[in-house]
Amino acid sequence: MRRQDPPRFAASTLIPLQNPVFRSIWTATQISSLGWLVQSVAISWLMATISASDLMVALVQAASTLPAFFLSILAGAIADSFSRRGVMLAGHCLIALASTALALSVGLGFVSPWLILGLSFLAGCGFALNDPAWHASVGDILEKRDIPAAVTLMSVGYNVVRSIGPALGGVILAMLGPLTAFGLAALSDLVPLSAVLRSKWRVRSSPLPRERMTTAIHDGMRFTAISSEIRVAIVRATLFGLSSISILALLPLLVRDQLAGGPIVYGVLLAGFGTGAFIAGIGNSYLRRITSQNRLITLASVACATCCLLLALTSSVAVAAIALAIGGAGWVVTWTETDVCVQLASPRWVVGRTLSIYYALTYGGMAAGSWIWGAVAQNYSLTWALEGAAAALLLVAAVGKLLPVRLWEESDQGAFDFRPPELALDLKPRSGPIVIKVEYSIPEENIAEFLSCMRERRRVQSRAGARDWTLQRDLQKPMLWTETFRTPTWTDYLRLNHRLTVTDREVGERLAALQVGDSPPRLSLSIERSTSPAPGSQVQPVPFVSRP
């Protein structure tokens, strides 16, 4: 399978904004993100002032990211099975509800550490619903060639806001108090709701009935486990999130204890983090042209390790701001590259699920990292926590040698038009199990290449839904090879073929070219039938006759 050179995907970052639907939702998302960042500054600082526990402060990050670990896989299956637009609306409703409740509780003077964590968790549930649906919708709204630019633009947009939001949050918090910050956040959450309600985009509908949630989740997890590109990207991103979240989770403690600052300093340092991320995002296309994707992600981990080490050693606000700019650059590069890798390696039928698994594990890593580094800071020291995180990030960079992120595939992930074969039996949608056999006649000189193609064929068929895949060679006719697999029902067989992409079909074409003669491989379909008696049926027992 051919690989796409990075320059082909180095499209202008602003091209996706020419699409009115993407532009509307993207702009509304930045406004909502601005309100969320203002609220995050207020939440973190409020927790630091009402709780003496370093662990409770660090858990603010965990509370907002942990729901993605528990709910994202389900949310991804929902996004692939139902309207992604509707899922986005539901997610934004939860976020707006959490922000409104927090603003009211602060206004009424009823604030406690556990209430803050609970409402942060509720908002995290909203993000867990919205994020897979929104990111999966990018491929529906835009052409595939614009996806890398769109993902970069989404990261850049967020980090532009990040460079403004924290500083603005610090100013609002210092001058107007937390109630104003929470009120503005609640109002900003209404903007994406309005944008999604106004926007509509075309989504290719499946002619097959909707999958059950358990089946959809199982198929998504199987596809992710079989796809090496997605699997490696998720492992690298999870390890990075586990280590790099220390920068944001421990920053309030750094400001309070090591720099002896207040909310203004906290906002300024977060602005430094966002500025570094913004610069790296703008230059991301250039960086892709001059170095490989794997090396870029490795250097990003080293940049975040440098950030942690500098933060552990400095008591200067200026040095801390520079360190955070370096960390912000590494942060946005890693998340952009791994997100794009998962997007481009996923066909449209499963992209919501692969992205949700990616978010579940990476957010789970960040939630665990927030707890780990917070516990280290509380039981040992802040310096130990930051230095430990720096060492962990260097190990993550070294993992790049063992698990390199592969370049993007030059493949068409669109579905292939499939016409089901004519049958002599009248099958129902749930009739099954179905046994599929494909016979090949392969000469001796083509066997090595045939087996190589079959390894790819097994991966392609299995991740699309094939069960019990096997390959047999006839002992009496050695040129005859038989590929066999099963699907639980006739609908599952149709769904498998609708899932195969144009690129997947090319594997079958290469196998057909290895055959003797011009005839295509012979396909046979069967339905299994059990000889066991049906439940409740009356079966006459076979009498036992003794022999003399």
TISE-476396 format. One record per residue: residue in one letter; x, y, z of N, C-alpha, C, CB in turn. Coordinates in steps of 0.2 Angstrom, whole numbers, plus 5000, padded with zeros to 4 digits. Each point is the difference from the previous one (the first is absolute). Glycine has a CB too. Example, Ala and Ser with C-alpha at 12.3 -4.5 7.8 and 13.67 -1.06 7.14 Angstrom:
<nodes>
a506649725039499650065000500450065000499149945006s500750114990500450065001499650055003500649974990
</nodes>
This chain:
<nodes>
m500449945000499650065000500450065000499149945006r500850114990500450064999499950045006500049994988r500550055013500050055006500050074997500549925008q499150134996500050064997500550055003498849994999d501650044997500550055002499750065004500749964990p499650065015499750055004499950074996500649955009p499850074986499850064997499450004996501250014999r498549934999499350004997499550025005500449914992f499750085014499550025005500250075003499849885002a500750154996500250075003499550054997501249965002a498250044999499550054997500050065004499349914995s500550145003500050065004499549995005500250074990t500049965016499649995006499350035000501150005006l498950054989499350045000499549974995500750105004i499549864992499649974995499349985002501049974994p499049995012499349975002499550065002500649905004l499750164997499550055002499650034994500850035009q499449954985499650024995499349964999501150024994n498949925010499449975001499550035005500649894997p498850145001499650045005499849965006499650064991v500349875009499749965005500649995005499249944993f501450045005500650005004500250065003500449914993r499550155003500250065003499650025006500450034989s498949965010499550025005500149965007499250034991i500949915008500149955006500750025003499249914996w501350095000500750025003500050065003500549944991t499250115007500050075003499650005007500150054988a499349915012499650005006500449965005498950004993t501549955005500449965004500550045004499849904993q500550145003500550055003499750045005500750004989i498750035010499750045005499949965006499550074991s500249875008499949965006500649985004499049954994s501550035002500749995003500250065004500349924991l499650145007500350055003499650015007500250064989g499149935011499750005006500249945005499050054994w501149895003500249945004500750015003499449934992l501150115005500650015002500050055006500549984989v499150075010499950055006499749965006499850104991q499749865007499749965006500549955003498950014995s501649965001500549965003500550035004499949944990v500350135008500450035005499650025006500650054990a498849975010499650015006499949945004499450094994i500549855003499949945004500749985004499149964991s501450045005500649985003500250045006500449964988w499650115011500250055005499549995006500550084991l498849915007499650005006500149945004499150064993m501149885004500149945003500750015004499449934991a501050105007500750015003499950055007500649994989t498850055010499950045006499549975005500250104993i499449865005499549975005500349935003499050064994s501549915003500249935002500850015001499149944993a501150035013500750005001500449944997499750065011s499949894986500349944997500250014993499249945007d501550054992500350004993499649954996501150045005l498749904997499749954996499450034997500549915007m499150124998499350034997500150054995499549985011v501050064989500250054995500149964993500550095009a500049864992500249974994499449964997501149995004l498449995000499449964998499550044996500249935010v499950134990499650054995500149984993500050095008q500649904990500149974993499749934999501150075000a499049895005499849934999499250005000501049965006a498750084998499250005000499850024993500050035012s500350014984499750024993500249954995500050125004t500649844997500249964995499849935001501050074998l498849915008499949935002499349974996500650025011p498950024988499449984996500249984993499350075007a501249964990500249974994500249935000500350124997f500049865008500349935001499449955000501050055006f498549974998499449965001499550004995500250015012l499750054985499450014995500250004993499450065009s501249964989500250014993499849944996500950085004i499349864998499949944995499250004999501049945004l498650075001499349994999499850064995499849955011a500550114990499850064996500249994993500150075010g500549904989500249994993499549954997501250025003a498649935000499549954997499450044998500549905006i499350144999499350044999500150054994499849995012a500850044987500250054995500049964993500650075008d499649874992500049964994499349974998501249975002s498450025003499349974999499550054999500449905007f499650164996499550055000500350064997499449955010s500250104990500250074997500550035004498950024995r501749995002500550035003499950075002500849934994r498850105002499750075002499650005007500050034988g499649925012499649995006500449995007499149964992v501450005007500549985005500350065002500249894996m500150165000500350065001499550045004500749994990l498750025008499550045004499949975007499450034989a500649915012499949975007500650025004499349904995g501350095002500650015004500150085002500549914994h499350135002500050075001499550025006500450034988c499049945012499550015005500349985007499149984991l501249965009500349995007500550055002499849884997i500650144998500650055002499650065003500849964991a498750075005499750065002499649995007499850034988l499949915013499749985007500550015005499249934994a501450045005500550005006500250075001500449884997s499850164998500250075001499550045003500749994990t498750005008499450045003499949985008499550014989a500649935012499949975007500650035005499449904996l501250105001500650035003499950075002500749914995a499150135000499950075001499450015005500450024988l499149955012499550015005500249985007499249974991s501249975010500349985006500450055003499949884997v500650154999500450065002499650065002501049954993g498550075003499650055002499650005006499950024988l499949915014499649995006500549995006499149954993g501650055006500449995005500149925002499750125004f500049844992500149935002500549964996498850005003v501850004999500649984997500449955004500150104993s500149845005500449965003500449964995499149985009p501549994994500449974995499749944996500950035008w498749934995499749954997499450024995500249935010l499550134991499550024996500450034993499250035010i501350004991500450024995500349944995500450105007l499849854997500249944996499449974996501049985009g498550024995499449964997499750044993499749965012l500350114989499850034994500550004994499350085008s501349924994500649994995499949944997500850075006f499049884998499949934997499450004995500549955010l499050094992499450004995500250034994499250015010a501250054990500250034994500449954996500050125006g500449854997500549954997499549954996500950015009c498649974994499549954996499850034994499649955011g500250124989499850034994500650004995499250075007f501449954995500549994995500149934997500650105007a499349854998500149934997499549994995500449965011l499050064989499549994995500250044994499149985009n501150094992500050044994500749994996499350085007d501249914996500750004997500049944994500550055011p499349894991500149954994499550024994500349915009a499150114993499550024995500350064996499149955007w501250104996500250064996500649984996499650075009h500949894994500649994996499849954994500750025010a498949934991499749954995499750044995499949915008s499750144993499650044996500550044995499050015008v501650014994500450034996500149974993500650045010g499549894990500049964994499450004996500849935005d498650094998499450004996499950074997499549925008i500750134996499950074997500650024995499550035011l501149944990500550024995500349944996500350095008e500049934987500449954996500649975004499650064989k500549885009500549965004500750045000499449894997r500850144997500650035000500150065004500049974988d499450065015500050065004500049985008499450064991i500549875010500049985007500650025004499349904997p501350095001500650025004500050075001500749914995a499150135000500050085002499550015005500450024988a499049955011499450015005500249985007499249984991v501149975010500249975007500650055002499749884997t500750144999500550055002499750075002500849954993l498750075003499650065001499650005007500050024988m499849925013499649995007500550015006499149934994s501550045005500450005005500350085001500349884998v499950154996500250075000499550045003500749984990g498750015008499450055002499949995008499549994989y500649955013499949995008500650045003499449894998n501250104999500650035004500050074999500649894999v499150144996500050074999499650035006500150004987v499349965014499650025006500349995006499049974993r501449975008500449995006500550065001499949874998s500450164997500450055002499750075002500749954991i498650055008499650065002499649985006500050044989g499749905011499549985006500350005007499549944991p501150035010500250005007500250075003500449894997a499950154998500250075003499350045001501149994993l498450005002499450035001499749985007499950014987g500149925014499749975006500350035006499849894993g500950115007500350035006499850075001501049934998v498950114997499850075001499350005003500850044990i498849925007499350005002499949985007499649984988l500849975014500049975006500350055005500149884996a500450155003500350055004499650065001501149964997m498550074998499750065000499249995002500950054992l498849905005499349995000499849945004499950064989g500549905013499949945004499749944996499750085009p500349864994499849944997499350004997500849945007l498850094996499350004997499950034993499650015012t500850044987500050034993500349954995500050115005a500549864997500449954996499549944998501150035005f498549945000499649954999499450024996500449955011g499350114990499550034996500150004993499750065010l500949974988500250014993500149934997500650115003a499749845001500149934997499349974998501049995007a498550024998499349974998499750034994499949995012l500250084987499850034994500349984994499750105007s501049894993500449984994499849934998500950075004d498849895000499849934998499450004996500549965011l499150094989499450004996500250024992499450045010v501249984989500250024993500149944996500550105004p499849854998500149944995499349965000501249995003l498450015002499349974999499650044994500049975013s500150094987499650044995500449984993499750095008a500949914992500449994993499849934998500950075003v499149885001499849934998499349994998500949965007l498750084996499250004998499950034993499750015012r500750044987499950034993500449974994499950105007s500649864995500449964995499749934998501050075004k499149924990499849934998500549984994498850015003w501449924997500549984996499749934997501050075005r499349914989499749944997500549945003499650064990v500049895012500449945003499749944996500250055011r500349914986499849944996499649955005501050024992s498449965007499649965004500149934998499250095002s500849865002500149934999499349974998501049995008p499049974987499349964998499949955005500250024988l500249965017499949955005499750025006501049944995p498750025009499750025006500650025005499049924998r500850125007500550025005500249945004499550115001e501249895001500349955004499850015007500949994993r499049965011500050005007500650035003499249905000m500750145006500650035003500549965002499250085004t500649864999500649955002500449984994499349965009t500350024985500449984994500450064997499149924998a500650145002500450054997500650025004498950054996i501149945011500650015004500549954999499350055009h500449894991500549944998500350014994499349925006d500450094988500350014994500550065000498949964995g500950095008500550065000500649985004499150085000m500949885006500649985003500449954996499450025011r500249944986500449954996500450044994499149915003f500650134994500350044994500650045003498950014994t501050025012500650045002500649955002499250085005a500649864998500549965002500449974994499349975010i500450024985500349974994500450054996499149914999s500750155001500350054996500650035004498950034995s501749955002500750015003500150085001500449894996e499450154998500150075001499650035005500250004988i499249985013499650035005500349985007499050004992r501149945009500249975006500750035003499549894997v500950124998500750045002499850075002500749924993a498950115003499950075002499750015007499850024987i499749935014499750015007500449985006499049974994v501549985005500549995005500450065001500049884997r500350154998500450055001499750065003500649974990a498850055008499650055002499849995008499550034988t500349915014499849995007500650015004499249924996l501450055002500650015004500250075001500449894996f499550154998500250075000499550045005500449994988g498949995012499650035004500149995007499249994991l501049955011500149985007500650045003499649884997s500950144999500650035002499950085000500749904997s499050124997500050074999499550045003500449984989i499149995014499450035003500350035007499149934995s501550055007500350035006500150074999500549905003i499650134991500150074999499450045002500849974991l498650015007499450045002499749985006499850004988a500349945015499749985006500450035006499649894995l501050125004500450035006500250074999500549895001l499250144994500250074999499750055005500049974988p499350015015499850055005500449995007498949994995l501449955006500449995006500750044999499549895002l500850114992500650034998499950085001500349914992v499150115006499950085001499950015007499550014989r500249955015499850025007500649995004498949974998d501549975001500549985005500750024998499349915003q500950094991500750014997500150074998500049884997l499550154999500050064998499750065004500149954989a499550035016499750045005499650054996500949995008g498749994987499650044996499350005001500849994991g498850045005499250005001499749984993500150095009p499349924991499649994993500350034994499049985007i501350084994500250034994500649974997499650115005v500949875000500649964998499849934997500650065009y498949914994499749944997499850004993499749975012g499950094987499750014993500650014995498950055005v501649994997500550024996500449944998500150115005l500049845000500449944998499649964995500650015011l498849984990499649964996499950044993499349965009a500850104991500050044993500749984997499250095004g501349905000500649984997500049934997500650085008f499149884995499849934998499650004993500149965012g499450084988499650014994500450034994499050015008t501450044994500450044994500549954997499950105006g500449864998500449954997499749954996500750015009a498749974993499649954996499750034994499649955010f500250124990499850034994500650014995499250065007i501449954995500550014995500249934997500550105007a499549854997500149934997499549984996500649975010g498750054991499549984996500050034993499349995010i500950084990500150034994500549984996499650105005g501049874998500549984996500049924999500750095004n498749884998500049935000500149974993499350005009s500450034986500149984993500750004997498850044998y501550015004500750014999500449945003499950134998l500049865008500449955004499849934997499950075010r499549924987499949944997500449994994498950005005r501350054992500450004993500749985002499250084994i501149955011500749995001500249945004500050125000t499549855003500249945005499449954999500750075008s499549874994499549945000499550015006500849924995q498650055004499550015005500249975007499149994991n501249955009500349975006500550045004499849894994r500750145002500550045003499650065003500949964992l498650075005499750065002499749995007499850044988i499849905012499749985007500549995005499149954994t501550025004500549995005500350065003500349894994l499950165001500250075002499550035005500750014989a498749985009499550045004500049975008499350014990s500849935011500149975006500650035004499449894996v501150125000500650035003499950075002500749924993a498950115003499950075002499650015006500050034988c499549925013499650005006500449985006499049984994a501549985005500549985006500450065002500049884995t500250165000500450065001499650055004500749984990c498750025008499550055004500049985007499350024990c500549915012500049985007500650015004499249914996l501450085000500650015004500150075002500549904994l499450145001500150085001499550025006500450024988l499049965012499550025005500349975007499050004991a501349945009500249985006500650045003499649894997l500850144999500650035002499950085001500649914994t498950125003500050075000499550035006500350004987s499950065015499550045004499850074996500549945011s499750064983499950064996499349994996501350035000v498350025000499450004996500250004992499350065009a501249984989500250014993500249934998500350125002v500249855002500249934998499549954999501150035005a498449975000499549965000499550014994500049995012a499950074986499650014994500449984994499550105005i501149904994500449984994499949925000500850105000a499349875006500049935001499349974997500850005010l498750044993499349984998499950014992499650035012a500750024985499950004993500349944996500150135002i500549855001500349944997499549945001501250055002g498649945004499549955001499450004996500450005012g499350064987499450014996500149984993499750095007a500949934990500249974993500049935000500750104998g499649875007500049924999499349975001501250015005w498450024999499349985002499650004993500150045012v499950024985499650004994500249964994499750115004v501049884995500249964995499949935001500950084999t499149895007499949935002499249994998501049995009w498650054994499349984999499750014993499950045012t500450014985499850014993500249944995500150125002e500549864999500349944996499749945001501050065000t498849925007499749945001499350004998500849985010d498950084991499350004998499949994993499850085009v500649954987500050004992500149924998500450124999c500149855005500249934998499349965001501250025004v498549995002499449965001499450014995500350005012q499750074986499450024995500249974994499850105006l500849904991500149984993500049925000500650114998a499649865007500049935000499349965001501250015004s498350034997499349985002499550014994500350025012p499449934985499450014996499550035003500349904994r499250135002499550045003499549965004500150084990w499849865009499549965004500349995007499649944990v501050075012500349985006500350065003500149884997v500050185000500450055002499850035007500250034988g499249975013499750025007500349965005499050054995r501049885004500249965005500750005001499049934997t501450074998500750005001500350065003500149934990l499650135009500150065003499850005007499950064990s499549915012499849995007500549965004498850024996i501449935001500549955004500650045001499549904995y500750145000500650045000499950055006500349994988y499250055012499850045005500049975007499450074992a500249875008499949975007500749985003498949954996l501650025000500649985003500550065001499949904994t500150155002500450065001499750045006500450004988y499050015013499750045005500149965007499250064992g500749875007500149965006500750015002499249924996g501350084999500750015002500150075004500449934990m499350125007500150075003499650005007500050054989a499549915012499750005007500449965005498950014994a501449945003500449965005500750045001499549894996g500750154999500650045001499950055005500449974989s499050065011499850065005500149975007499250064991w500549885010500049975006500749985003498849964998i501650014997500649985002500550065002499849904992w500250155003500550055002499750055006500350004988g499150005013499750045005500249965007499150044993a500849895007500249965006500850015001499049924998v501450084997500750015001500250075003500249924990a499450135007500150075003499850005007499950054989q499649925013499750005007500549965005498850024995n501449925003500349965004500850015000499149914998y501250124997500750015000500150084999500249884995s499850144999500150074998499850024993500950015009l498950054990499950024993500549994996499250095004t501449934998500649994996500149924998500650105006w499349864998500149934999499449984994500549985012a498950044989499549994995500250024993499250015009l501150054991500150034993500649974997499650115004e500949875000500649964998499849934998500850075007g498849904996499849934999499650014993499949965012a499750094987499650004994500550014994499050055006a501549994995500550014995500349944998500250125004a500049845001500349934998499549964996500850015011a498649994991499549964997499950024993499449985011l500650084987500050034994500649984995499350095005l501249914998500649974996500049934999500750095005l499049874999499849934999499549994994500349975012v499250084988499550004995500350014993499150045008a501450014992500450024994500349944997500150125004a500249845001500449944998499649944997500850035009v498649974993499549954998499950014992499450005011g500750064987500050014992500449954996499750125003k500949865000500449954997499749934999501050075004l498649925001499749935001499350004996500649985011l499050074990499450014997499950064995499549945010p500850064985500050064995499350014997501249984998v498650085002499450024997500150004993499650075009r500049894987500150004993499750064996499949875001l500350144993499850054996499349994998501250024996w498450035002499350004998500049954994499850125005e499749854994499949954994499750044995499849905007e500450094987499750024994499449954998501150064996s498449955007499449954999499450045000500649915005d498950064991499350025000499649975005500150024988q499750025017499649965006499350014998500950035008g498949994986499350004999499749934999500150114995a499349885006499749934999500049984993499350025010f500749924989500049974993499249984999501349965000d498550064994499349984998499949924999499850114995f499849865009500049935001499349984998500849995009r499149964986499449974998500049935003499950074989p499649915015500049935003499849954994499750055011p500649894990499949954995499349975000501249975001e498550014994499449975000500049935004499750064989l499749935014500049945004499449964998500550065010a499549874991499549964999499549995006500749944991l499550085015499649995006499850075002500649905003d498850115000499850065002500250015007499050004993l501650045008500350015007499750065003501049954996k498950045011499850065004500650045002499049945004p501050124998500650045002500449975005499450104997r500249865008500449975006500149934998499550085008s500449894986500249934999500849995000498949994993g501349965010500749985000500149945005500250124998p500449875003500650034998500249994992500449995012i499950054985500250004993500749984999499150094997v501049864999500749984999500250024993499949905008i500750134991500250034994500649964998499550125002k500649854992500649974998500250034993499649895006v501050124993500350034994500549954998499750135002e500349844992500549964997500450034995499249905002y501550094999500550034996500449944997500050115006s500249904987500449954997500750034999499049944994i501550055010500650035000500649964998499650075009p500849954986500649964998500550005005499750024988e500849945011500549995005500450065001500049884998e500250154996500450065000499750065003500549964990n498850045011499750065003499849995007499650034989i500649925014499849985007500250055005500049884997a500750145003500350055005499650064999501149954999e498850084996499650064999499350005002500850034991f498949915008499349985002499950005007499949944990l500650035014500050005007500150075003500449885000s500050164997500150075002499450045000501249994996c498450004998499450044999499449975005500350024988m499849925013499549975005500050025007500049904992r500750125010500050035006499750075001501149945001e498950094993499750075000499249995000501150054994r498849905002499249984999499749985007500349964988r500150005016499749985006499950075004500649885000r499950165000499950065004499450044998501350005002v498650014991499550044997499349975002500850044991q499149905008499449965001499850005008500249934989s500350065015499949995007499850075003500849915001r499550144997499850075003499350024998501350035001a498549944993499450024997499449965003500650044990g499649915014499449965003500149924999499350104999a501249884997500049934999500249965006500350024988r499449925013500249965006500349934998499050065006d501449924998500349934999500349994993499249965008w501250094990500350004994500649954999499750124999t500349844996500549954999500249994993499549945010l501050034988500349994993500249935000500350124998q499449844997500249935000500249984993499249975008r501349984991500349984994499749934999501050075001d498849914993499749944998500649955000499050054994l501049895009500549955000500049964994499949995012q499650004984499949974994500150044994499349925006k500550144995500150054994500450065003499049964994p501750045007500450055003499950074997500849915003m499050104991499950064998499450045002500549964990l499050005014499450025002500050035007499449924993w500550145008500050035007499350035002501350034998t498549965008499350025002500150055006499549894995e500250175004499950055005499349995003500950084995t499149915012499449995003499950055006500049884996f499450155005499850045006499350005001501050074998r498849955007499350005002499750075002500149885004t499350134996499750065003499449985004500450084990p499449955015499449975004499350004996500650045010t499350014986499450004997500150034992499450025011w500049974985500150034994500150075000499249914996t500550135008500150075001500750025001498850015004d501549955000500750015002500549994994499849965012y500049994983500349994994500050064996499849875001l499650154998499950064996500450065003498849964996r501150055010500450065004500749994999499150015008l501249934992500749994999500250034993500049905007n499650084988500250024993499950074999499749894996h499850145007499950085000500650035003498849995000r501549985005500650035004500650004996499549975011l500649994984500649994997500150064995500049885000t500650155001500250064996500349984993500250075011v499849994985500349984993500749975001499450104995t501049935010500749975001500049935003500350125003d499249865001499949935002499949964994499550045011r500149984984499849964994500649994996498950055000e501649995000500649994996500449945002500150124999v499849865008500349945002499749944996500350055012g499149954988499649954996500250004993499150005008e501050054989500250014993500749974999499350104998r501249915007500649984999500049925001500550115004l499149865000499949935001499849974993499850015013a499750024984499749974994500550004994498950055004a501550004996500650004995500549955001499850124999l500249855007500549945001499749934998500550075009q498949934989499649944998500349974993499050045007v500949904992500149974994499450024995500649905005g499550124989499550024996499650075001499849874999d499750144998499750075000499349995005500550034989s499349925013499449995004500250035007499649904993p499950135010500050035007500049945005499550114996p500749915010500049955005499249985001501050055006r498949894996499349975001499750015007500349914991l499250135009499750025006499449955002500350124999s499649855007499549965002499750025006500449914994l499050105007499650025006499649945003500050134996s500149865011499649955003499750035006500749914995i498850055008499750025006500049945004499250084996e501149925010500049955005499449985003501150035003r498849904997499349985003500249955006499450024989s500349985016500249965006499549944999500450095008t499949854994499649945000499749985007500749964991s499550085014499750005007499350015000501150035005p498549934999499350015001499850075002499949885002a499650154996499850075002499749995007499850044988p500350025016499850005007499249985000500950085003g498949875002499349995000499849954996499850115004s500649874991499749954995500149935003500350074990q499249885008500049945002500449954996498850025005v501749954997500549964997499949935003500850104997q499149854998500049935003500649975001499049994993p501249995013500649975002500249944996499950055011v500749944987500249944996500049945006500750074991p499049885008500049945005500749975000498849984998f501450005008500649975001499949925000500550105006v499849874989499949925000500649975002499250014991s500849955014500649965002500149944995499850045012r500849954987500249944996500249945004500350084991p499649875007500249945004500849995000498949944998
</nodes>
